[in-house]
Amino acid sequence: MAGLIGVALALSLGASSAQASPVAGAPNCPVFPTDNWWNLKVDTLPVASNSAQIVNSIGASTGLHPDFGSGLWNGSPIGIPITVVPGTQQKVSVSFQYASESDAGPYPIPSNVQIEGGSDRHALIVDKDNCMLYELYALAKKGKRWSAGSGAIWSLGSNALRPLGWTSADAAGLPIVPGLARYNEVANGVIDHALRFTVSSTRRAYVYPARHYASSLTSTSLPPMGLRLRLKASFDISHFPPQARVVLQALKTYGMMVADNGSNWFISGEPNANWNNDDLHTLGQVLGSNFEVVDTSSLPVPAGG
């Protein structure tokens, strides 16, 4: 109940954050600098000239889908979990399938690390004392040895990107944590960053800040990795329930980035017992046609980016 009161109050006051919100459990670690592209507003930027074609390729009549929530789905929490560890957490070696595009590590993987359900098996680990982010794709343990498809290490205080052409734990070569809808933000009434979402067919291309593509398709009607979309300003969100309304306001103000191949219009978040799944499912009323591609050419490249 307290969370819903906070949502309503923040919405009524037009609350905003002075810095990028930290992950729950790591209060001294804002998720990247305020000038990072994940944290920049795009609500006043022009619409891209090919917006309609891109939206049609993703699905103009397909509804938005929250790929996160409370409870379990097929025995696993719904969403991509975040594990917070102290700086003293012992680091271990990980062998990578895509070693040439992975950070060698070692990685601070605790015995109780939370791993996403399904085939992607993402593990997102935040070192709360050193403000470092460790992300792994397809993490698994056989005996005492850890293996993964790929891995990336990020400083939460830096705008540094992957080398050109490198993947990360995500197909676009982007970090995952800054694109998640997190319950602690929604409880405070505002998500102050862009969200991560997936589409089924992407282009063999990427745009800043993405660094990697995962497609052989070249049609310019398909979205490249890293493309930014936003919910149209004219779309009325006033009748949506509190949790959904905070998510939709973020999609108007900050938009969302194409981060991976997957189901169309699936937006990502962390699992949390306090999500109201009925609230979140109302997001399905928002169709692809309610979105537009943003022309981000005027956004400045941040220091160190």
Stockholm file with secondary structure:
# STOCKHOLM 1.0

chainA/1-305         MAGLIGVALALSLGASSAQASPVAGAPNCPVFPTDNWWNLKVDTLPVASNSAQIVNSIGASTGLHPDFGSGLWNGSPIGIPITVVPGTQQKVSVSFQYASESDAGPYPIPSNVQIEGGSDRHALIVDKDNCMLYELYALAKKGKRWSAGSGAIWSLGSNALRPLGWTSADAAGLPIVPGLARYNEVANGVIDHALRFTVSSTRRAYVYPARHYASSLTSTSLPPMGLRLRLKASFDISHFPPQARVVLQALKTYGMMVADNGSNWFISGEPNANWNNDDLHTLGQVLGSNFEVVDTSSLPVPAGG
#=GR chainA/1-305 SS CHHHHHHHHHHHHTCCCSSCCBCTTCTTCBSSCTTSGGGSCCTTSCBCTTHHHHHHHHCTTCBCEEECCSSEETTEESSCCEEEECTTCCCBCEEETTGGGSCCCCBCCCTTCCCCSSSSCCEEEEETTTTEEEEEESCEEETTEEEESEEEEEETTCCCCCCTTCCCSSTTSCCSGGGSBCHHHHHTTCCCSCEEEEESCCCSCBCTTCCCCCCCCCCTTSCCBTCEEEECTTSCCTTSCHHHHHHHHHHHHTCEEEEEESSTTEEEBCCCTTCCHHHHHGGGGSBGGGEEEBCCTTSCCCTTC
#=GC SS_cons         CHHHHHHHHHHHHTCCCSSCCBCTTCTTCBSSCTTSGGGSCCTTSCBCTTHHHHHHHHCTTCBCEEECCSSEETTEESSCCEEEECTTCCCBCEEETTGGGSCCCCBCCCTTCCCCSSSSCCEEEEETTTTEEEEEESCEEETTEEEESEEEEEETTCCCCCCTTCCCSSTTSCCSGGGSBCHHHHHTTCCCSCEEEEESCCCSCBCTTCCCCCCCCCCTTSCCBTCEEEECTTSCCTTSCHHHHHHHHHHHHTCEEEEEESSTTEEEBCCCTTCCHHHHHGGGGSBGGGEEEBCCTTSCCCTTC
//
